[in-house]
C-alpha cells in the first residue's frame, strides 16, 4: 500500500506514513497502486498527398559528355603514348 499524500510505501495495517506522518487512506492508495500508466506519445503529423515526381531522362548533351569522359579514361590504357 502507498501513502496518498507523499507516495511512499506504507506497511499494510500501518496507522501513519513513516515519511510524511499522515494517516494513509486505504481506498485511494489501492486504486493508485493498481492504476495503469500509459505513456504519452504525440501523433505523427501527416503531410498532404503530393503527386508522384516524374523521372527526368538525361538529355542528349549529357550522354555526349559521359561518352567523352569515358573515352578519355579508357583510351590511354588501350593505346599507350610513346612506348
N, C-alpha and C positions, 0 to 999 in steps of 0.2 A: 504494500500500500504506500502511496506517496502523499506528501503534505500538499494540501490545496493552495497554500499561501506561498511556500518557497520551492516546492517541487522535490524536496529531499525525501529519501526513502525512510519510512516510519515502520517500526516493528509492529506487526499485527497485534492489535489489542492495546497498543500504547495510548496513554491519555494525552500526552503532549509531544510535539515535534522536538527533536533534540537540537535542531538547527535554529528555528525561529521562536520556539516556546509556545506556539499557539496550538489549540486543540485541532487535530485533523478532522475534516468532515469525511465520513466514510463513503457517502453516496457519490459525491463529486470526484473524489480521488480514484474510486474504482472505475468510473466512466473515463476519466482522463488516462488511466493506465491501459485501458483496453482500446482506446481510440487509435485508429489507423491514420498515419501521417502520409499524405500524398504530396510529393514534391511538386513545386510549380514549374511548369515547362511552357514558355511562351510559344505561341503558334508561329509557324514559319509564314513569312509574307509571300503571297502568291503574286507573281507578275502577270500582267495581261498577256494574252496569247499573241505571238508575233508570227507573221507569215514566214515560211521557211526561206532561207537565203538561197539564191540561185548561184550555182557554181560557175565561175568565170573560166573560160578557156583561154590559154595563153595565146597571144597574138602571133602572127607570122614573124614579126620582127624579133620577138623573144626567142623563137626557135632558131633563127639565124645566129643570134648571139651565142646561144648554147652550143650550136654546132661549131662555131669558130673557136670558142674556148676549148672545147673537147679536142678539136683537131690540133690546136697549138700545144696541148698537153701530150697528145699521143704521137705526133709526127717526130719529135726529137728521139724517141725511143726506137722508132721503126727505121729512121734514116739518120744515122749519126753524122754529124757535121765534121768534116776534116779528118776523119780517121779511115 
